Amino acid sequence: MIKSSANDWYLREWLQHFGKRQASMVRELGWTKARASYVWHGRIPYTRDVVNEIAGWLGIEQYELLMRPEDALALRNIRQSARQIAAEDHGTSAPEML
């Protein structure tokens, strides 16, 4: 596991998860090399705009950048399972009132 330069978000882990690198931020987001480096190395605090831009680029929720990918994906699976369970019709009905 790669340790993030900043302890409170998991940018590097998410980029690794999606097979992206610091250079991907330059190419795909149109960032300068300096900006990508500063964000990558945690030299500037992340802002809402940066989080929104990166999350949108990666196709994840903003809050997921604050979680390890494996934790966020596990949470997604739990939520999906809960939705499926809630949507199932078990063929039972509430007892009728007399």
ABEGO torsion letter per residue (X at the ends): XBBBABAABAAAAAAAAAGBBAAAAAAAAGBBAAAAAAAAAGABBBBAAAAAAAAAAAGBBAAAAABBAAAAAAAAAAAAAAAAAAABBAGBBBBBBX
